[in-house]
Amino acid sequence: MEIIPRTLADNAGLKSEAIIAEMYAKNKDGCKFGIDVNDGKVKDVVEAKILDPIETKSWALKLCFDVVITILKVDSIIMAKPAGGPNMDKAARRPDGYDG
């Protein structure tokens, strides 16, 4: 789950490596620290009243999984379709000439 604070820090123009290191250091005391992108500091999110509902994160993850599943399904369909070409009729016939 390191990607969320890293992306927030990058998008806010902050040094994400320093922010992540500071978050790891502060999270030893408890896991209620996050980034305040207004001033670029790692703060106690409850004191700073920076709250992110779990519903938002759960829907974001659900939609990401849906996208990945759709991409994999499309890729499977593309891979399963036989490749056509100018000699498709010859390739479909048996090598012994039997047309069945």
N, CA, C and O atoms as a GROMACS GRO file, in nm:
protein
  400
    1MET      N    1   0.083  -0.120   0.000
    1MET     CA    2   0.000   0.000   0.000
    1MET      C    3   0.087   0.126   0.000
    1MET      O    4   0.039   0.235   0.033
    2GLU      N    5   0.210   0.111  -0.036
    2GLU     CA    6   0.301   0.225  -0.042
    2GLU      C    7   0.274   0.313  -0.163
    2GLU      O    8   0.314   0.429  -0.165
    3ILE      N    9   0.205   0.260  -0.262
    3ILE     CA   10   0.185   0.332  -0.387
    3ILE      C   11   0.096   0.455  -0.370
    3ILE      O   12   0.115   0.555  -0.439
    4ILE      N   13   0.001   0.449  -0.278
    4ILE     CA   14  -0.092   0.563  -0.260
    4ILE      C   15  -0.018   0.685  -0.207
    4ILE      O   16  -0.028   0.792  -0.268
    5PRO      N   17   0.055   0.676  -0.096
    5PRO     CA   18   0.127   0.797  -0.051
    5PRO      C   19   0.236   0.840  -0.148
    5PRO      O   20   0.264   0.960  -0.160
    6ARG      N   21   0.298   0.745  -0.218
    6ARG     CA   22   0.402   0.782  -0.315
    6ARG      C   23   0.341   0.862  -0.430
    6ARG      O   24   0.397   0.963  -0.472
    7THR      N   25   0.226   0.818  -0.479
    7THR     CA   26   0.159   0.890  -0.588
    7THR      C   27   0.110   1.027  -0.543
    7THR      O   28   0.124   1.125  -0.615
    8LEU      N   29   0.055   1.032  -0.421
    8LEU     CA   30   0.011   1.162  -0.368
    8LEU      C   31   0.129   1.259  -0.357
    8LEU      O   32   0.118   1.376  -0.394
    9ALA      N   33   0.242   1.210  -0.306
    9ALA     CA   34   0.359   1.297  -0.291
    9ALA      C   35   0.411   1.342  -0.428
    9ALA      O   36   0.443   1.459  -0.445
   10ASP      N   37   0.419   1.250  -0.523
   10ASP     CA   38   0.466   1.287  -0.657
   10ASP      C   39   0.374   1.389  -0.723
   10ASP      O   40   0.421   1.486  -0.782
   11ASN      N   41   0.244   1.368  -0.713
   11ASN     CA   42   0.148   1.459  -0.775
   11ASN      C   43   0.146   1.596  -0.707
   11ASN      O   44   0.109   1.695  -0.770
   12ALA      N   45   0.184   1.600  -0.580
   12ALA     CA   46   0.188   1.728  -0.508
   12ALA      C   47   0.321   1.799  -0.526
   12ALA      O   48   0.340   1.910  -0.476
   13GLY      N   49   0.414   1.736  -0.598
   13GLY     CA   50   0.544   1.798  -0.620
   13GLY      C   51   0.640   1.782  -0.504
   13GLY      O   52   0.734   1.859  -0.490
   14LEU      N   53   0.617   1.682  -0.420
   14LEU     CA   54   0.702   1.657  -0.305
   14LEU      C   55   0.801   1.546  -0.336
   14LEU      O   56   0.784   1.472  -0.434
   15LYS      N   57   0.904   1.534  -0.254
   15LYS     CA   58   1.002   1.426  -0.270
   15LYS      C   59   0.943   1.301  -0.207
   15LYS      O   60   0.939   1.286  -0.085
   16SER      N   61   0.898   1.210  -0.292
   16SER     CA   62   0.825   1.093  -0.243
   16SER      C   63   0.912   1.001  -0.158
   16SER      O   64   0.862   0.941  -0.063
   17GLU      N   65   1.041   0.989  -0.189
   17GLU     CA   66   1.128   0.902  -0.110
   17GLU      C   67   1.139   0.951   0.033
   17GLU      O   68   1.135   0.871   0.127
   18ALA      N   69   1.153   1.082   0.050
   18ALA     CA   70   1.164   1.139   0.185
   18ALA      C   71   1.032   1.123   0.261
   18ALA      O   72   1.032   1.094   0.380
   19ILE      N   73   0.921   1.143   0.192
   19ILE     CA   74   0.789   1.130   0.256
   19ILE      C   75   0.766   0.986   0.300
   19ILE      O   76   0.720   0.962   0.412
   20ILE      N   77   0.797   0.889   0.213
   20ILE     CA   78   0.778   0.748   0.247
   20ILE      C   79   0.866   0.709   0.366
   20ILE      O   80   0.820   0.639   0.456
   21ALA      N   81   0.992   0.754   0.367
   21ALA     CA   82   1.082   0.724   0.478
   21ALA      C   83   1.029   0.782   0.609
   21ALA      O   84   1.033   0.717   0.713
   22GLU      N   85   0.978   0.905   0.603
   22GLU     CA   86   0.923   0.969   0.722
   22GLU      C   87   0.796   0.897   0.770
   22GLU      O   88   0.773   0.884   0.891
   23MET      N   89   0.715   0.851   0.675
   23MET     CA   90   0.594   0.778   0.713
   23MET      C   91   0.629   0.645   0.780
   23MET      O   92   0.566   0.607   0.879
   24TYR      N   93   0.730   0.574   0.728
   24TYR     CA   94   0.773   0.449   0.791
   24TYR      C   95   0.823   0.475   0.933
   24TYR      O   96   0.794   0.399   1.025
   25ALA      N   97   0.900   0.583   0.950
   25ALA     CA   98   0.953   0.616   1.082
   25ALA      C   99   0.841   0.648   1.182
   25ALA      O  100   0.845   0.605   1.297
   26LYS      N  101   0.742   0.724   1.137
   26LYS     CA  102   0.633   0.763   1.227
   26LYS      C  103   0.533   0.651   1.250
   26LYS      O  104   0.468   0.646   1.354
   27ASN      N  105   0.518   0.561   1.154
   27ASN     CA  106   0.421   0.453   1.169
   27ASN      C  107   0.464   0.348   1.270
   27ASN      O  108   0.385   0.260   1.303
   28LYS      N  109   0.587   0.355   1.320
   28LYS     CA  110   0.629   0.268   1.429
   28LYS      C  111   0.552   0.302   1.557
   28LYS      O  112   0.530   0.215   1.642
   29ASP      N  113   0.511   0.429   1.570
   29ASP     CA  114   0.435   0.474   1.687
   29ASP      C  115   0.286   0.443   1.674
   29ASP      O  116   0.214   0.445   1.773
   30GLY      N  117   0.241   0.414   1.557
   30GLY     CA  118   0.099   0.387   1.530
   30GLY      C  119   0.073   0.412   1.382
   30GLY      O  120   0.150   0.483   1.316
   31CYS      N  121  -0.034   0.355   1.331
   31CYS     CA  122  -0.056   0.367   1.187
   31CYS      C  123  -0.164   0.470   1.156
   31CYS      O  124  -0.256   0.443   1.078
   32LYS      N  125  -0.153   0.585   1.215
   32LYS     CA  126  -0.250   0.691   1.186
   32LYS      C  127  -0.182   0.816   1.131
   32LYS      O  128  -0.226   0.928   1.156
   33PHE      N  129  -0.074   0.795   1.057
   33PHE     CA  130  -0.002   0.908   0.998
   33PHE      C  131  -0.019   0.908   0.847
   33PHE      O  132  -0.027   0.802   0.785
   34GLY      N  133  -0.024   1.026   0.790
   34GLY     CA  134  -0.041   1.042   0.647
   34GLY      C  135   0.019   1.173   0.600
   34GLY      O  136   0.076   1.248   0.680
   35ILE      N  137   0.005   1.200   0.473
   35ILE     CA  138   0.064   1.320   0.413
   35ILE      C  139  -0.038   1.432   0.410
   35ILE      O  140  -0.153   1.413   0.370
   36ASP      N  141   0.005   1.550   0.453
   36ASP     CA  142  -0.074   1.672   0.432
   36ASP      C  143  -0.008   1.742   0.314
   36ASP      O  144   0.097   1.804   0.329
   37VAL      N  145  -0.070   1.733   0.197
   37VAL     CA  146  -0.007   1.788   0.076
   37VAL      C  147  -0.007   1.940   0.073
   37VAL      O  148   0.061   2.000  -0.011
   38ASN      N  149  -0.081   2.005   0.163
   38ASN     CA  150  -0.080   2.151   0.168
   38ASN      C  151   0.055   2.204   0.214
   38ASN      O  152   0.105   2.303   0.160
   39ASP      N  153   0.115   2.139   0.314
   39ASP     CA  154   0.245   2.184   0.361
   39ASP      C  155   0.356   2.081   0.342
   39ASP      O  156   0.472   2.107   0.373
   40GLY      N  157   0.321   1.962   0.290
   40GLY     CA  158   0.421   1.861   0.259
   40GLY      C  159   0.476   1.787   0.378
   40GLY      O  160   0.586   1.732   0.371
   41LYS      N  161   0.402   1.784   0.488
   41LYS     CA  162   0.451   1.718   0.609
   41LYS      C  163   0.369   1.594   0.638
   41LYS      O  164   0.252   1.583   0.600
   42VAL      N  165   0.433   1.500   0.708
   42VAL     CA  166   0.364   1.380   0.754
   42VAL      C  167   0.306   1.414   0.890
   42VAL      O  168   0.377   1.455   0.982
   43LYS      N  169   0.174   1.394   0.903
   43LYS     CA  170   0.104   1.434   1.026
   43LYS      C  171   0.014   1.323   1.075
   43LYS      O  172  -0.015   1.227   1.003
   44ASP      N  173  -0.030   1.338   1.197
   44ASP     CA  174  -0.133   1.250   1.253
   44ASP      C  175  -0.263   1.289   1.182
   44ASP      O  176  -0.310   1.402   1.197
   45VAL      N  177  -0.320   1.198   1.107
   45VAL     CA  178  -0.436   1.232   1.025
   45VAL      C  179  -0.560   1.260   1.107
   45VAL      O  180  -0.648   1.334   1.063
   46VAL      N  181  -0.570   1.204   1.226
   46VAL     CA  182  -0.686   1.231   1.310
   46VAL      C  183  -0.679   1.373   1.365
   46VAL      O  184  -0.779   1.444   1.364
   47GLU      N  185  -0.561   1.414   1.412
   47GLU     CA  186  -0.544   1.551   1.462
   47GLU      C  187  -0.564   1.654   1.351
   47GLU      O  188  -0.626   1.758   1.373
   48ALA      N  189  -0.511   1.625   1.232
   48ALA     CA  190  -0.519   1.718   1.120
   48ALA      C  191  -0.654   1.711   1.049
   48ALA      O  192  -0.680   1.789   0.957
   49LYS      N  193  -0.740   1.616   1.090
   49LYS     CA  194  -0.872   1.596   1.031
   49LYS      C  195  -0.862   1.568   0.881
   49LYS      O  196  -0.940   1.620   0.801
   50ILE      N  197  -0.764   1.483   0.845
   50ILE     CA  198  -0.749   1.437   0.707
   50ILE      C  199  -0.803   1.296   0.706
   50ILE      O  200  -0.735   1.202   0.748
   51LEU      N  201  -0.923   1.279   0.658
   51LEU     CA  202  -0.987   1.149   0.662
   51LEU      C  203  -1.021   1.104   0.520
   51LEU      O  204  -1.065   1.184   0.437
   52ASP      N  205  -1.001   0.977   0.494
   52ASP     CA  206  -1.030   0.918   0.365
   52ASP      C  207  -1.117   0.796   0.390
   52ASP      O  208  -1.070   0.698   0.448
   53PRO      N  209  -1.241   0.801   0.349
   53PRO     CA  210  -1.329   0.688   0.378
   53PRO      C  211  -1.285   0.560   0.309
   53PRO      O  212  -1.238   0.563   0.195
   54ILE      N  213  -1.300   0.448   0.377
   54ILE     CA  214  -1.262   0.318   0.322
   54ILE      C  215  -1.347   0.284   0.200
   54ILE      O  216  -1.303   0.208   0.113
   55GLU      N  217  -1.467   0.339   0.193
   55GLU     CA  218  -1.555   0.313   0.078
   55GLU      C  219  -1.490   0.360  -0.053
   55GLU      O  220  -1.502   0.293  -0.156
   56THR      N  221  -1.422   0.473  -0.048
   56THR     CA  222  -1.354   0.525  -0.167
   56THR      C  223  -1.245   0.430  -0.213
   56THR      O  224  -1.234   0.400  -0.332
   57LYS      N  225  -1.165   0.383  -0.119
   57LYS     CA  226  -1.056   0.292  -0.154
   57LYS      C  227  -1.109   0.158  -0.203
   57LYS      O  228  -1.055   0.100  -0.297
   58SER      N  229  -1.216   0.109  -0.141
   58SER     CA  230  -1.268  -0.021  -0.183
   58SER      C  231  -1.324  -0.013  -0.326
   58SER      O  232  -1.306  -0.106  -0.404
   59TRP      N  233  -1.392   0.096  -0.360
   59TRP     CA  234  -1.443   0.111  -0.496
   59TRP      C  235  -1.330   0.129  -0.596
   59TRP      O  236  -1.337   0.078  -0.708
   60ALA      N  237  -1.225   0.201  -0.557
   60ALA     CA  238  -1.110   0.218  -0.647
   60ALA      C  239  -1.045   0.082  -0.676
   60ALA      O  240  -1.012   0.054  -0.791
   61LEU      N  241  -1.028   0.000  -0.574
   61LEU     CA  242  -0.970  -0.132  -0.595
   61LEU      C  243  -1.062  -0.220  -0.679
   61LEU      O  244  -1.015  -0.293  -0.766
   62LYS      N  245  -1.192  -0.214  -0.653
   62LYS     CA  246  -1.288  -0.295  -0.729
   62LYS      C  247  -1.282  -0.258  -0.877
   62LYS      O  248  -1.280  -0.346  -0.964
   63LEU      N  249  -1.280  -0.129  -0.907
   63LEU     CA  250  -1.277  -0.085  -1.046
   63LEU      C  251  -1.143  -0.120  -1.112
   63LEU      O  252  -1.140  -0.151  -1.231
   64CYS      N  253  -1.034  -0.115  -1.037
   64CYS     CA  254  -0.904  -0.156  -1.093
   64CYS      C  255  -0.906  -0.304  -1.130
   64CYS      O  256  -0.858  -0.343  -1.236
   65PHE      N  257  -0.962  -0.386  -1.041
   65PHE     CA  258  -0.969  -0.529  -1.070
   65PHE      C  259  -1.058  -0.556  -1.192
   65PHE      O  260  -1.027  -0.642  -1.274
   66ASP      N  261  -1.168  -0.482  -1.203
   66ASP     CA  262  -1.255  -0.499  -1.320
   66ASP      C  263  -1.181  -0.466  -1.449
   66ASP      O  264  -1.199  -0.535  -1.550
   67VAL      N  265  -1.100  -0.361  -1.448
   67VAL     CA  266  -1.023  -0.323  -1.567
   67VAL      C  267  -0.924  -0.433  -1.603
   67VAL      O  268  -0.912  -0.470  -1.719
   68VAL      N  269  -0.854  -0.484  -1.502
   68VAL     CA  270  -0.755  -0.589  -1.528
   68VAL      C  271  -0.822  -0.715  -1.584
   68VAL      O  272  -0.771  -0.775  -1.678
   69ILE      N  273  -0.935  -0.753  -1.526
   69ILE     CA  274  -1.006  -0.872  -1.574
   69ILE      C  275  -1.052  -0.853  -1.718
   69ILE      O  276  -1.043  -0.945  -1.799
   70THR      N  277  -1.102  -0.734  -1.749
   70THR     CA  278  -1.147  -0.706  -1.886
   70THR      C  279  -1.030  -0.714  -1.984
   70THR      O  280  -1.044  -0.770  -2.093
   71ILE      N  281  -0.916  -0.658  -1.946
   71ILE     CA  282  -0.799  -0.662  -2.034
   71ILE      C  283  -0.755  -0.806  -2.056
   71ILE      O  284  -0.721  -0.843  -2.168
   72LEU      N  285  -0.755  -0.887  -1.951
   72LEU     CA  286  -0.715  -1.026  -1.965
   72LEU      C  287  -0.814  -1.103  -2.053
   72LEU      O  288  -0.772  -1.189  -2.131
   73LYS      N  289  -0.943  -1.075  -2.041
   73LYS     CA  290  -1.042  -1.142  -2.125
   73LYS      C  291  -1.024  -1.106  -2.271
   73LYS      O  292  -1.030  -1.192  -2.358
   74VAL      N  293  -1.001  -0.977  -2.299
   74VAL     CA  294  -0.981  -0.933  -2.437
   74VAL      C  295  -0.855  -0.997  -2.493
   74VAL      O  296  -0.853  -1.040  -2.608
   75ASP      N  297  -0.750  -1.002  -2.412
   75ASP     CA  298  -0.626  -1.064  -2.456
   75ASP      C  299  -0.648  -1.212  -2.487
   75ASP      O  300  -0.591  -1.263  -2.583
   76SER      N  301  -0.728  -1.281  -2.407
   76SER     CA  302  -0.757  -1.423  -2.431
   76SER      C  303  -0.834  -1.440  -2.561
   76SER      O  304  -0.809  -1.535  -2.636
   77ILE      N  305  -0.928  -1.352  -2.588
   77ILE     CA  306  -1.006  -1.360  -2.712
   77ILE      C  307  -0.915  -1.338  -2.832
   77ILE      O  308  -0.926  -1.409  -2.932
   78ILE      N  309  -0.827  -1.241  -2.823
   78ILE     CA  310  -0.736  -1.212  -2.934
   78ILE      C  311  -0.642  -1.331  -2.957
   78ILE      O  312  -0.614  -1.367  -3.071
   79MET      N  313  -0.592  -1.391  -2.849
   79MET     CA  314  -0.500  -1.504  -2.862
   79MET      C  315  -0.571  -1.628  -2.916
   79MET      O  316  -0.509  -1.708  -2.986
   80ALA      N  317  -0.700  -1.644  -2.885
   80ALA     CA  318  -0.773  -1.763  -2.928
   80ALA      C  319  -0.816  -1.757  -3.074
   80ALA      O  320  -0.839  -1.861  -3.136
   81LYS      N  321  -0.826  -1.637  -3.130
   81LYS     CA  322  -0.871  -1.622  -3.268
   81LYS      C  323  -0.760  -1.668  -3.362
   81LYS      O  324  -0.647  -1.621  -3.350
   82PRO      N  325  -0.790  -1.758  -3.455
   82PRO     CA  326  -0.686  -1.801  -3.548
   82PRO      C  327  -0.647  -1.687  -3.641
   82PRO      O  328  -0.730  -1.607  -3.684
   83ALA      N  329  -0.521  -1.681  -3.669
   83ALA     CA  330  -0.471  -1.575  -3.757
   83ALA      C  331  -0.510  -1.607  -3.900
   83ALA      O  332  -0.488  -1.718  -3.948
   84GLY      N  333  -0.564  -1.511  -3.967
   84GLY     CA  334  -0.601  -1.529  -4.108
   84GLY      C  335  -0.488  -1.483  -4.197
   84GLY      O  336  -0.392  -1.422  -4.152
   85GLY      N  337  -0.500  -1.513  -4.321
   85GLY     CA  338  -0.397  -1.472  -4.416
   85GLY      C  339  -0.433  -1.522  -4.554
   85GLY      O  340  -0.538  -1.584  -4.572
   86PRO      N  341  -0.350  -1.496  -4.651
   86PRO     CA  342  -0.382  -1.535  -4.788
   86PRO      C  343  -0.386  -1.687  -4.809
   86PRO      O  344  -0.455  -1.732  -4.900
   87ASN      N  345  -0.317  -1.765  -4.729
   87ASN     CA  346  -0.313  -1.910  -4.746
   87ASN      C  347  -0.395  -1.982  -4.638
   87ASN      O  348  -0.363  -2.095  -4.602
   88MET      N  349  -0.498  -1.920  -4.588
   88MET     CA  350  -0.578  -1.977  -4.480
   88MET      C  351  -0.648  -2.106  -4.525
   88MET      O  352  -0.658  -2.200  -4.446
   89ASP      N  353  -0.695  -2.113  -4.649
   89ASP     CA  354  -0.763  -2.233  -4.697
   89ASP      C  355  -0.668  -2.352  -4.701
   89ASP      O  356  -0.706  -2.463  -4.664
   90LYS      N  357  -0.547  -2.330  -4.745
   90LYS     CA  358  -0.449  -2.439  -4.752
   90LYS      C  359  -0.409  -2.486  -4.613
   90LYS      O  360  -0.387  -2.606  -4.592
   91ALA      N  361  -0.399  -2.396  -4.520
   91ALA     CA  362  -0.357  -2.432  -4.384
   91ALA      C  363  -0.464  -2.512  -4.313
   91ALA      O  364  -0.433  -2.593  -4.225
   92ALA      N  365  -0.591  -2.491  -4.348
   92ALA     CA  366  -0.701  -2.560  -4.281
   92ALA      C  367  -0.714  -2.705  -4.328
   92ALA      O  368  -0.773  -2.786  -4.258
   93ARG      N  369  -0.661  -2.737  -4.444
   93ARG     CA  370  -0.672  -2.873  -4.497
   93ARG      C  371  -0.572  -2.965  -4.429
   93ARG      O  372  -0.467  -2.923  -4.381
   94ARG      N  373  -0.607  -3.092  -4.426
   94ARG     CA  374  -0.517  -3.191  -4.369
   94ARG      C  375  -0.402  -3.216  -4.465
   94ARG      O  376  -0.419  -3.204  -4.586
   95PRO      N  377  -0.287  -3.251  -4.413
   95PRO     CA  378  -0.170  -3.272  -4.500
   95PRO      C  379  -0.187  -3.390  -4.596
   95PRO      O  380  -0.123  -3.394  -4.701
   96ASP      N  381  -0.274  -3.487  -4.563
   96ASP     CA  382  -0.290  -3.602  -4.652
   96ASP      C  383  -0.391  -3.575  -4.763
   96ASP      O  384  -0.418  -3.663  -4.846
   97GLY      N  385  -0.449  -3.452  -4.766
   97GLY     CA  386  -0.541  -3.416  -4.873
   97GLY      C  387  -0.684  -3.453  -4.848
   97GLY      O  388  -0.770  -3.427  -4.931
   98TYR      N  389  -0.712  -3.514  -4.734
   98TYR     CA  390  -0.850  -3.557  -4.704
   98TYR      C  391  -0.934  -3.436  -4.670
   98TYR      O  392  -0.897  -3.360  -4.580
   99ASP      N  393  -1.046  -3.413  -4.739
   99ASP     CA  394  -1.133  -3.297  -4.716
   99ASP      C  395  -1.255  -3.334  -4.634
   99ASP      O  396  -1.336  -3.245  -4.606
  100GLY      N  397  -1.274  -3.454  -4.596
  100GLY     CA  398  -1.370  -3.500  -4.506
  100GLY      C  399  -1.508  -3.504  -4.530
  100GLY      O  400  -1.584  -3.547  -4.444
   0.00000   0.00000   0.00000
